[in-house]
Amino acid sequence: MVNYLVTGANRGIGLEFIRQILHRGERVVACCRNPERAIALNTLASVHDNDRLVICKLDVMQATAIASLPELLKKKGILIDVLIPNAGVAAASERLGLIQEETMLRVLHTNAISPMLLTQAFADHLQAPKRNAKIVCISSDLGSITYASDLTFGLSYGMSKAALNMGVKKLSSDLANRGIVLVAIHPGWVQTDMGGRYAHLTPTESTQAMLGVIDKLSIAQSGLFLDYRGQQVPW
């Protein structure tokens, strides 16, 4: 049985990861800030074996909570094979003249700093290399400097995902030496609260495709920026 950990598991892509991983018959640790309010996640817990769905309270803005999580899971006999830092936020109405420091710091911390702290925390706790351990950071092509144009999709979100991509690239070689694959992946434009109803992909389509890519990842791909089809995205 493969052990996954997904952050931001209470809605959107994160929740769909939980559904599909459980459908595969694997075990998943579902992390979110307020589990008691995660109605859909708790509904899944009510119909699945408690041994295969472990719900954990985790505020990714709290560095101490991130640092202590691997040991907490280890005490429960859980070592993670696939870590998916998925929790993310975006900012609305970021036009020139309306950009705020507080918003930028919150988005940068959630989308870029927290995944790097999670990666660091689990680096010594992943089941590598015998279990082909993987860390898959959910990024976005809005973080591609090649694709960047104007403020149509705001400033903070794109900056945060570009920073995330840099972190993935920087840490990938150290982790590859430990037998751990680290990549950034663009899930596509997905019909979530963040992506909106006019997006091209349903959460089911995006997540199913990403899991297919994750299954096939090799150490040679560590440090790449891929999309949900497994194709490289320009930096």
ABEGO torsion letter per residue (X at the ends): XBBBBBBGAABEAAAAAAAAAAAAGBBBBBBBABAAABAAAAAAAAABBAAABBBBBBBAABAAAAAAAAAAAAAAGBBBABBBBABBBBBBGBBBGABBAAAAAAAAAAAAAAAAAAAAAAAAABBOAAAGBBBBBBBBAAABAAABABAAAEAAAAAAAAAAAAAAAAAAAAAAAAGBBBBBBBAEBBBBAAAEAABABBAAAAAAAAAAAAAABBAAABGBBBBAAGBBBBX
